[in-house]
Amino acid sequence: MGEVRVKVRLTNASDEALARRGQLPGDQVRSYEADALVDAGAVSLIIPARVMQQLGLMTHYQRTVTYADGRRERVGVAEPVIVQIDGGTTSEDALVLGDEVLVGQTVLEKLDLVVDSLNRRVMPNPAHPEGPVVNVKRISQAPFLLSMPAGR
């Protein structure tokens, strides 16, 4: 079984929000397309520093990562990125390291995608033929939420 790659479009989430509000022309929204490595064993989205710079992102905090060989390192975490794969869209903070874009498990789960290692592809979850489903635990509604006025 070889590596799995997928076309991904990354967009600066702040730029996108400003464009939606009419505060930034749509043609100034920064984005980046990549043939990303998919690693279901990795948790997070990973982008290289050059991609972070091209998207105009800043790091907003640091996180300790553990590599497969047990080494640990503090790395930057970039501001939110909009991630688009196969027509699905989500947003995610990205770890800043390495030299290529890597899609980890959290993005796959949010977009309800699964890795087909045999055919070396990412595909919609066959358990949900009607479209992507996000799993959430049951929550009870707090009384104050039920009595809140509409529009708040």
Backbone torsions as a table, in degrees:
resi	resn	phi	psi	omega
1	MET	NA	130.9	-179.3
2	GLY	-98.6	-172.9	-179.8
3	GLU	-74.1	155.4	178.8
4	VAL	-110.8	133.0	178.9
5	ARG	-127.8	154.2	-179.4
6	VAL	-146.7	145.4	174.5
7	LYS	-72.7	130.3	-179.1
8	VAL	-135.1	142.0	174.0
9	ARG	-115.1	124.3	178.8
10	LEU	-109.3	134.8	-178.1
11	THR	-131.5	140.8	175.8
12	ASN	-64.8	114.1	-175.5
13	ALA	-64.2	-34.6	178.3
14	SER	-67.2	-42.3	176.4
15	ASP	-59.2	-45.2	-178.4
16	GLU	-61.1	-42.5	179.3
17	ALA	-64.6	-42.7	178.3
18	LEU	-63.6	-39.4	179.0
19	ALA	-65.7	-40.4	178.3
20	ARG	-62.7	-32.3	180.0
21	ARG	-85.7	-1.2	-179.4
22	GLY	79.1	14.8	-177.6
23	GLN	-97.9	-2.1	178.2
24	LEU	-148.0	129.5	176.9
25	PRO	-59.6	140.2	-177.9
26	GLY	-55.5	-32.5	-178.6
27	ASP	-76.3	-1.8	176.9
28	GLN	-103.4	2.4	176.4
29	VAL	-72.5	122.7	-176.5
30	ARG	-83.6	131.8	178.4
31	SER	-143.5	166.9	-176.7
32	TYR	-147.2	133.1	176.8
33	GLU	-109.5	141.2	-177.3
34	ALA	-145.7	156.1	168.9
35	ASP	-96.0	89.2	-168.3
36	ALA	-84.3	146.2	171.7
37	LEU	-76.3	135.9	177.5
38	VAL	-106.0	128.2	179.3
39	ASP	-135.9	98.7	-179.2
40	ALA	-66.8	-13.4	176.2
41	GLY	-83.9	-14.8	176.1
42	ALA	-90.9	144.9	-177.4
43	VAL	-82.5	-47.2	-165.7
44	SER	-106.5	168.1	167.4
45	LEU	-75.2	135.6	178.5
46	ILE	-123.9	133.4	174.9
47	ILE	-130.6	146.2	174.9
48	PRO	-71.3	159.8	179.2
49	ALA	-58.0	-37.2	-179.0
50	ARG	-64.5	-34.1	177.6
51	VAL	-71.4	-41.5	176.9
52	MET	-57.5	-44.3	179.9
53	GLN	-66.2	-42.0	179.8
54	GLN	-62.7	-34.6	178.5
55	LEU	-80.2	-8.8	-180.0
56	GLY	74.0	29.1	-178.7
57	LEU	-93.5	159.0	174.3
58	MET	-118.9	158.2	170.5
59	THR	-82.4	138.4	-179.9
60	HIS	-114.3	-6.3	168.5
61	TYR	-168.0	176.2	-179.7
62	GLN	-113.6	152.3	178.7
63	ARG	-139.9	144.6	174.0
64	THR	-87.2	129.4	177.4
65	VAL	-113.1	151.6	175.0
66	THR	-116.3	126.1	179.1
67	TYR	-84.9	166.5	-178.4
68	ALA	-58.3	-30.0	-179.5
69	ASP	-85.8	5.6	176.7
70	GLY	94.0	-12.3	178.1
71	ARG	-63.8	150.0	176.2
72	ARG	-121.3	149.1	-179.8
73	GLU	-154.0	145.2	173.1
74	ARG	-86.8	130.1	179.0
75	VAL	-131.8	159.3	177.2
76	GLY	-76.9	151.7	173.6
77	VAL	-116.9	120.8	-176.4
78	ALA	-77.7	158.4	173.3
79	GLU	-57.0	163.8	-174.9
80	PRO	-57.5	141.9	179.0
81	VAL	-121.2	138.4	171.3
82	ILE	-85.8	128.8	-177.4
83	VAL	-113.3	125.6	177.8
84	GLN	-121.5	124.9	177.3
85	ILE	-137.6	127.2	175.8
86	ASP	46.9	43.8	176.7
87	GLY	84.8	-9.0	178.0
88	GLY	-95.0	150.0	-177.6
89	THR	-133.9	137.9	172.9
90	THR	-148.6	175.9	174.0
91	SER	-126.5	154.6	-171.3
92	GLU	-161.6	141.6	165.9
93	ASP	-73.5	152.4	-178.3
94	ALA	-124.0	136.2	170.5
95	LEU	-71.7	142.2	-178.2
96	VAL	-108.7	105.3	177.6
97	LEU	-170.1	168.9	175.3
98	GLY	74.9	-169.3	-176.3
99	ASP	-124.6	10.3	175.6
100	GLU	-150.5	159.8	178.0
101	VAL	-73.9	133.2	178.1
102	LEU	-128.5	128.1	177.9
103	VAL	-97.0	121.0	-179.3
104	GLY	-101.8	-172.4	-171.9
105	GLN	-63.2	-36.5	-176.5
106	THR	-63.8	-39.3	177.4
107	VAL	-66.0	-44.3	179.3
108	LEU	-58.9	-44.2	-179.6
109	GLU	-65.5	-43.8	-179.6
110	LYS	-62.5	-34.2	-179.6
111	LEU	-93.5	1.2	-179.2
112	ASP	54.6	48.6	177.6
113	LEU	-109.3	150.7	176.6
114	VAL	-126.2	155.1	178.9
115	VAL	-93.1	124.7	173.4
116	ASP	-100.0	89.4	-175.2
117	SER	-64.7	-35.5	-178.5
118	LEU	-60.8	-43.3	-179.4
119	ASN	-98.8	6.2	175.9
120	ARG	52.4	56.9	-179.6
121	ARG	-151.6	165.4	172.1
122	VAL	-106.4	138.5	-176.8
123	MET	-142.3	159.2	175.0
124	PRO	-59.6	147.4	180.0
125	ASN	-61.5	116.9	-178.1
126	PRO	-65.1	-16.3	177.2
127	ALA	-73.4	-11.3	-178.1
128	HIS	-129.7	69.1	-176.9
129	PRO	-64.4	-19.7	-179.9
130	GLU	-76.9	-12.3	179.6
131	GLY	135.0	176.1	-176.3
132	PRO	-59.1	140.8	177.7
133	VAL	-128.2	135.0	175.6
134	VAL	-104.5	125.2	178.9
135	ASN	-82.2	129.6	174.0
136	VAL	-132.3	150.8	174.6
137	LYS	-77.1	151.6	177.7
138	ARG	-63.0	135.4	176.3
139	ILE	-121.7	146.9	175.4
140	SER	-91.6	145.3	179.9
141	GLN	-82.7	127.5	178.0
142	ALA	-72.6	142.5	-177.8
143	PRO	-54.1	-36.9	-178.2
144	PHE	-66.1	-27.0	177.9
145	LEU	-72.1	-32.7	-178.4
146	LEU	-72.9	-27.7	-176.2
147	SER	-100.1	4.4	-179.0
148	MET	-69.9	138.2	177.7
149	PRO	-62.3	149.4	178.9
150	ALA	-60.9	147.7	177.4
151	GLY	87.1	4.7	178.9
152	ARG	-110.2	NA	NA
